[in-house]
Amino acid sequence: MILANNVMIDSYRQGAPGTGGSFPEGSIIVKIGYSAVKSESFAAALVPGVLKRVEFIIKDSARFPATNGWGYARFCL
């Protein structure tokens, strides 16, 4: 799953980054990674199984100047 805050979603809807624009300060993305498991009720489908990792990506140029303003965190289980 990939989740985002309203700052990121609004910027994406306006065309960033495909139109050459960048994501603004305060943009946040959260990625949640699960193992894939076959669905018990629909054999052709895969559903989330065991939680494997959670990742955060945050745009804050004051806190993360060395990485073009992006901060990264990954928690593996």
Secondary structure, DSSP 8 states (H G I E B T S, - for coil): -EEE-HHHHHHHHTTTTTTS----TT-EEEEEEEEEEE-SS-TT-EEEEEEEEEEEEEE-TTT-GGGTTEEEEEEE-
